[in-house]
């Protein structure tokens, strides 16, 4: 998207809101991202906690240019992943889904490519921060005015078409009008920054974490 032409400004937000960033980074680290394809990687915000081989995929050449030379980078559309079937052990997605037109089509493509699991982190529309960003979007914010924030239940329903949801954890329990702080991590999706791990289906049955959230 043409709006993602300022990687320095994008990274600056995380520097200014470093307590939010640290809270989100700690949550992402709980999922031990290893040998991941990061779809919509931007300037590699969370990659310092990734291990193994990381591939950054983004539609913006400006964002990819900010990523270190030692990391593999691919300029591509998230809906058309240039990989063989079952070729990527882990796929990681942070915030990217709110900038996609067809999330179901996207996850169909992710299911084709991934060999084991996908970890999706997002700000649900029906969360305190989701409501706040939505309102900023209505006022013409550079990024959020282009975002389509999805409700958590809607995302889970899409994921269940292609995967088995195994883990849901969240952080950011304080509201936007409160002082920013390093926040706790909890199982479930009560926070405003939610990470969901979903595993590729096999012939063996899996129990779903969604049953515990009903």
C-alpha positions, 0 to 999 in steps of 0.5 A: 500500500502506498501509505507504507512509505515511511519506515523511520516514522513507523519505527519511531512510533514504537520508540515513543510508545516503548512500554506498549512495544515492550508489552507486545514484544513480551507477548510475541516471545511467548510463542517462540517464533522460530524459522518464520515467514513474517508477512507484512514485516514492515521494518522488522519490528519484532525480529530481535526475538525471532530465532532461526531463519526469518524471511520478511515479506512486504508489499512496500519496498520502502519497508524492506529496505530498512531490514538488515542485509543478513535477513531474507526479504521478499517483495510480494503481495500477501494474498499470493505467497511465492512459496511451495506448498507446506514449505514454511514451518512458521508464519507470523503476522502482526497487525497486517490483517487489518489492511487486507481486503479478503482475510479468508482468501489470505488464510487459505493461502497461508494454509497452503504454504505453512507446514506447521503453524501460524501466529497472528497478532492483532488489535481486535475491533471490539477492544479498548484500543481497537475502538480508539484506533477506529475513531482515529481512522474516522478522523483521517489518521495516516494508517488507521483510516485505511484499516479494517479492524476485525472483531476477534470472533470473526477472525477466529471463525475464519481461522477455524476454516483452515486451522485448529486454534491452539493458543490465545494470549493477550496484553494491553489491559489499560485504556488509551486514556491511562498512562502507558505501562509495561502490562501483564500477559494473560491467557485468553483475549481480554487484552487489546493486543491479542496473539493467536496460534493456529496449527495446521490440521492433521488426521489426529484430533486437536482440542480447541482453546476456543472452548475455554473462552465461551 
